[in-house]
C-alpha cells in the first residue's frame, strides 16, 4: 500500500481521510501524491492505457508516412502526425509535473527518504514515460540529471501570509529522482520498447527492431554491471529486461533469416507465436 499508518506528515491529512481497502493504511482524498500513483486508474496516468499507450499505439497507427532520416548529424526527422502525438504527450507530461510540484510542496521541510515509498511507484512510471518519449525523439536514453532538471520548479509566493500580493519572492521546489527510481523506470522502459518493436514489424517498419535491439543491448550491459550487488528491486527487474531483449533479438533474427520469405503483413503473427513459445518455455523452466 501507500504508507505505514501515521507515517504521513500532518499537512497531507488536510484533504480528509477516505475509505481504504486496508484499514491501517489511509488514503487521502485528492492528495497529490496519491493522484501521482493512482492517476492511471482514471485513464490519466502513466500506466498502460495512459501516456505510454498513447506513444506506442498512437505512433503505430500513424506509422504510414512517417520517415526517419539518420544521415549525417541531421537527427530524427518527424512527420507531422508523429509531431502531433509527441506534442500531446508533452502536454500530458506537463500535467504530471504539476502533480509532482504539489508533492514537492507537501513534502517541503520533511525527510524525503521517510516518505519515499509513498511516491516511488509514480516516479518510476514518470521516468518510464519521459524516457520513452525521449527515445522516440532522439533514439537515446535520457539521463537522470536531465530528468531532475525538469523536476525543478520556480513559483512566485508572498513573503508573509498577510501580504496583499505586492511583495512576492521566487521559491524553488524540487522532487529528486533517486538512482534506484531511475534504474527501475528504465527497466520498465525496456518492456515498452519490446512492444514497440513487435508492433512496428506488423506495420512494415523493419528498421525500428534493429535500432531497439542495439539500444536494449546497451541497457542490458549497463544493468549487468550492477548484477546482484545493487538493490533487490533492480536485480529482480534484470530477468525481465533479459526477456525483453531476447524477444527483440528473436524478432531481428526472424527478419534477417525469413524476412524475404514472409510478407510484411504476416510477420507480426509469426513474432507473436514465437513470443508465446518463449514465454511458455520460460514458465516451464
Secondary structure, 3 states (H helix, E strand, C coil): CCCCCCCCCHHHHCCCEECCCCCCCCEECCCHHHHHHHHHHHCCCCCCCCHHHHHHHHHHHCCCCCCCCCCCCCCCCCCHHHHHHHHHHHHHHHHHHHHHHHHHHHCCCCCHHHHHHHHHHHHHHHHHHHHHHHHHHHCCCCCHHHHHHHCEEEEEEECCCCCCCCCEEEEEEECCCCHHHHHHHHHHHHHHHHHHHHHHHHCCCCCHHHHHHHHHHHHHHHHHHHHHHCCHHHHHHHHHHHHHHHHHHHHHHHHHHHCCCCCHHHHHHHHHHHHHHHHHHHHHC
